[in-house]
Amino acid sequence: MDKDITRTVDALCEADDADVSVLRAEVESRVATGEFDWAGGLAAELAARTAAGRDRQGHCAAALYWTLNALAARPGPQSLRALVRVLDSPHPGVSPRYLAAVVAHGHRIEDIADEVFDRAPETADAREFAACLLHETVLVTDAVNGYPALRAFADTLLAEGHPLAVLPLALLPEEHGLRRPVGAADDWTWTVPAVWPEPGDALETTPATRQRVAGAEPTETSLPATTEAMGAAVAHWLAQSNGKLAAQEFWLPDPVAPEDLPALLALLPLTPWPPGQTPARLHPSDPDLALRTLLTAALRAPAYGHGNYGAYGRLAAWRSLAALTGTPVDAPITRTADRVRQTTWLRLGTASAPWFHNVAWDLALAALHPDGRHLAVLAATDTD
């Protein structure tokens, strides 16, 4: 170990906050000037100290985070090579999911293929980083299938039964809205806003639609396993924060036409709305918006905790979509996508229901299956 690095880390363990800030500035400066081996060596020592419990003030963990982040965010093969060496050490100490997201958005796919996938990962963390990076890269470029090393690693994940292996290596039609359009403004984003505006496209129930569903006899058929699957995109809201979930399924003996869905919702015992109260505003949706709503929720950090990032966020969104559309849990995602296209989607306004916190983490979607006899409603909320 470089004596300079050892002395730096020794001093860091006893440093005050001002000294920590000085080291951060030094790391950023040295990475910017290409001292990647030094930064990688520093990160490896910080990881070892943290893993050994020799970080009483938490300074080593903080310095490790922003050192690895500096390497991940700096484009080029040398910085990526240094990062991978740290991940191959026994105790990398930073989420592979996070680092993979940073690398995918900042590095050329050619460098990713050469530095990450033309070699065998040596540790579980390095392997998980590669798995996440593969599917984070799918969200950034449509060129993944053009690299044999990436395809081969995808086959390995499939053979191992890795959770991410079920994801396609190219975006599906419902996901094309995730790709940045040519000439898009600097503030362009595919994510849906944290607080929805109330557009003027609200659907209205009419005497005719109310009359057509007046004799409907909906039966709730919700099961715990399906409820959990429907909530996959927001599971971290519940696990890490103060989130609440209401996921319900209903069956009707006679089919309901898509245009009558707003009137039907008024008859259902929906958990977020008290008896006799229904969503004040219903808005038409489509497969693209349904996917982006769920993927945004999966990526976005809850009030407390962290998000899933792109690879696992995409997986969670498709799991929710499968459950909402009644697709078998083990079906290929392409089959789920077919069902999503055939489903009628509505977005439910949340402002009228006290059940929702209406801070920044609220969603409510309804999905009427193609047969018109099965309906799923997902609602979730979180607060600080």
WOSUL-V182479 format. One record per pair of residues at least 6 apart in sequence whose ideal C-beta (glycine too) atoms are under 6 Angstrom apart, sorted by the first residue. I is the first residue (numbers start at 1). J is the second residue. If there is no record, write none. Layout:
# WOSUL-V182479
I	J
I	J
This chain:
# WOSUL-V182479
2	41
5	41
5	42
5	45
9	45
12	59
15	59
20	59
24	66
27	67
27	70
28	70
30	38
31	39
31	70
31	74
36	78
36	79
36	82
39	67
39	71
40	82
40	85
40	86
42	67
43	64
43	67
43	68
43	86
44	86
44	89
46	60
46	63
46	64
47	64
47	91
47	92
47	93
49	55
49	60
50	60
50	61
50	93
51	91
55	61
64	93
65	94
68	94
71	79
71	82
71	83
72	83
72	99
72	102
72	103
73	102
73	106
75	106
75	107
77	111
77	115
80	107
80	111
80	115
81	115
86	92
87	125
87	126
87	129
88	122
88	123
88	126
92	125
96	125
96	128
96	129
96	132
97	132
97	309
100	129
100	132
100	133
100	136
101	136
101	309
101	310
103	133
104	133
104	136
104	137
104	140
109	141
109	143
113	147
113	149
116	130
117	149
117	150
117	153
118	149
121	127
121	130
131	157
131	162
131	164
132	311
135	164
135	167
135	311
136	310
136	311
137	144
138	144
138	169
139	310
144	150
144	169
145	169
154	169
157	165
158	165
164	311
172	337
174	287
174	288
174	291
174	337
174	340
177	190
177	288
178	190
190	292
191	296
192	292
192	293
192	296
194	360
201	283
202	281
202	283
203	262
203	282
205	262
205	263
209	260
209	263
210	263
212	260
213	260
213	263
213	264
216	252
218	250
218	252
218	268
219	251
220	250
221	249
221	251
222	248
222	249
226	323
227	247
229	319
229	323
230	247
230	320
230	323
230	324
230	378
231	245
231	247
232	316
232	319
232	320
233	294
233	297
233	298
233	316
233	317
233	320
234	297
234	380
236	302
237	243
237	302
237	382
238	245
240	302
240	304
240	305
241	302
241	303
241	304
241	305
241	382
242	382
242	383
243	382
244	381
245	380
246	271
246	272
246	379
247	378
248	377
249	376
250	375
251	374
252	373
255	372
255	373
256	264
256	372
258	344
261	368
262	282
266	278
272	353
272	355
272	379
273	353
279	348
279	349
280	349
280	352
281	349
282	346
282	348
283	347
285	345
285	346
285	347
287	340
287	341
290	345
293	363
294	317
294	320
295	313
295	317
297	363
298	308
298	313
298	316
298	317
299	307
299	313
300	307
301	307
302	382
303	382
303	383
303	384
308	316
318	333
318	336
321	336
321	340
322	336
324	367
324	376
325	339
325	340
325	343
326	369
326	374
327	336
327	339
342	370
343	367
344	368
345	367
346	366
348	364
350	356
350	362
350	364
351	358
356	362
356	381
357	381
357	383
359	383
361	382
362	381
363	380
364	379
365	378
366	377
367	376
368	375
